[in-house]
Amino acid sequence: MSNRQLEEAQENRHNEIIGEHIGLSADEVAEYVTDIQDQDNGTGHVIYFSIAIPKSVRDKVDGLGDELYLNTGPIDFDEEGEQ
């Protein structure tokens, strides 16, 4: 597997993990999530969404309002290596 293929596989797994936590597919995460930041207090993440997110996709994310960001609890990205 080339480095590029490995990076793409890791990014897809990362998107799957996020999607499992917020109710979206990996493809929807790739298309509509614009940034993920650690919360300042270290208890979770803030996930930012594109202004282009359709209402039908927005409605899948519990707690996502018009402000287009979501505070989450901890997300274990170490799951990436467990395939």
Summary of the structure (lengths in Angstrom):
residues: 83
radius of gyration: 13.2
end to end distance: 15.2
largest distance: 41.1
contacts: 192
relative contact order: 0.19
helix: 43%
strand: 18%
